[in-house]
């Protein structure tokens, strides 16, 4: 029987730094810091979105099940370790949704059930 996904009630502190590190590669460091602040401020208002919809909206490819980071998250699920909610920046007409942190968790969730509802911080 597959394990049910468990989620932490809020993102882990290091997730926000990871998001800022990633965002600083695709925008200015100052803008990445602003986005980090927005994500921190919004963490109390989690929304839930399906794994398949996050991948579609972000235009990211589904990572293979044997990707070492996806595997690590699948092992967490198998051992009943809760995963951290993911951090998202809403897209616009010119840009897709940005998965600022949690891409591997989205892919692991998809492999378990593409209709998995994932808790997200969305700004």
C-alpha positions as CSV (number, residue, x, y, z in Angstrom):
1,X,0.0,0.0,0.0
2,X,1.5,3.4,-0.9
3,X,2.3,5.8,1.8
4,X,0.3,9.0,2.2
5,X,2.2,12.2,1.8
6,X,2.6,14.2,5.0
7,X,3.4,17.8,5.0
8,X,4.9,20.2,7.5
9,X,2.5,23.0,8.6
10,X,4.9,25.6,7.2
11,X,8.1,25.7,5.1
12,X,11.4,25.1,6.8
13,X,13.6,28.2,7.4
14,X,16.3,27.0,5.0
15,X,13.7,26.8,2.2
16,X,13.5,30.6,2.0
17,X,17.2,30.9,1.6
18,X,17.2,28.2,-1.0
19,X,14.5,30.1,-2.8
20,X,16.4,33.4,-2.7
21,X,19.6,31.7,-3.9
22,X,17.7,30.3,-6.9
23,X,15.8,33.5,-7.6
24,X,19.0,35.5,-7.6
25,X,20.0,33.5,-10.7
26,X,17.0,34.6,-12.7
27,X,16.5,38.2,-11.3
28,X,18.6,40.7,-9.5
29,X,19.8,39.9,-6.0
30,X,17.7,42.8,-4.7
31,X,14.6,41.6,-6.4
32,X,15.2,38.0,-5.1
33,X,15.5,39.4,-1.6
34,X,12.2,41.2,-2.0
35,X,10.6,38.0,-3.2
36,X,12.0,36.1,-0.3
37,X,10.4,38.6,2.1
38,X,7.1,38.2,0.3
39,X,7.3,34.4,0.6
40,X,8.1,34.7,4.3
41,X,5.2,37.1,4.9
42,X,2.8,34.8,3.0
43,X,3.7,31.5,4.7
44,X,0.8,31.6,7.1
45,X,-1.6,31.5,4.1
46,X,-0.9,28.2,2.5
47,X,-2.8,27.2,-0.6
48,X,-3.1,23.8,-2.1
49,X,-2.4,23.0,-5.7
50,X,-2.2,19.7,-7.6
51,X,1.2,18.4,-8.6
52,X,0.2,18.1,-12.3
53,X,-1.0,21.7,-12.3
54,X,2.2,23.1,-10.7
55,X,4.3,21.3,-13.4
56,X,2.0,22.6,-16.2
57,X,1.9,26.2,-15.0
58,X,5.7,26.3,-14.4
59,X,6.4,24.6,-17.7
60,X,9.0,22.4,-15.9
61,X,9.6,18.9,-17.0
62,X,8.8,16.0,-14.6
63,X,12.1,14.8,-13.2
64,X,12.7,11.1,-13.4
65,X,11.9,8.9,-10.5
66,X,15.6,7.9,-10.2
67,X,16.7,11.5,-9.8
68,X,18.7,11.4,-6.6
69,X,16.7,14.4,-5.1
70,X,13.4,13.0,-6.1
71,X,14.4,9.6,-4.7
72,X,15.4,11.3,-1.4
73,X,11.9,12.8,-1.1
74,X,10.3,9.5,-2.0
75,X,12.3,7.9,0.8
76,X,11.1,10.6,3.2
77,X,7.5,9.8,2.2
78,X,8.1,6.0,2.7
79,X,9.5,6.7,6.2
80,X,6.5,8.9,7.1
81,X,8.7,12.0,7.2
82,X,6.7,15.1,6.4
83,X,7.8,17.2,3.4
84,X,8.1,21.0,3.4
85,X,5.5,23.0,1.5
86,X,6.8,24.5,-1.7
87,X,7.4,28.1,-2.5
88,X,5.9,29.6,-5.7
89,X,5.9,32.9,-7.5
90,X,2.8,33.5,-9.6
91,X,3.5,33.8,-13.3
92,X,2.1,36.5,-15.6
93,X,1.4,36.8,-19.4
94,X,5.1,36.8,-20.2
95,X,6.5,34.3,-17.6
96,X,5.4,31.0,-16.2
97,X,4.9,30.2,-12.6
98,X,8.3,30.0,-10.8
99,X,9.0,27.1,-8.4
100,X,11.3,29.0,-6.1
101,X,11.8,26.0,-3.9
102,X,10.4,22.5,-3.9
103,X,10.8,21.3,-7.5
104,X,12.0,17.9,-6.4
105,X,9.1,17.6,-3.9
106,X,6.6,18.4,-6.6
107,X,8.1,15.7,-8.9
108,X,8.2,13.1,-6.0
109,X,4.5,14.0,-5.2
110,X,3.6,13.6,-8.9
111,X,5.2,10.1,-9.1
112,X,3.0,9.1,-6.1
113,X,-0.2,10.6,-7.5
114,X,-0.4,13.4,-10.1
115,X,-3.5,14.7,-8.3
116,X,-1.7,15.1,-5.0
117,X,-2.7,18.4,-3.3
118,X,0.6,20.1,-2.4
119,X,0.6,22.9,0.2
120,X,2.2,26.0,-1.3
121,X,3.2,29.5,-0.4
122,X,2.1,31.4,-3.5
123,X,2.9,35.1,-4.1
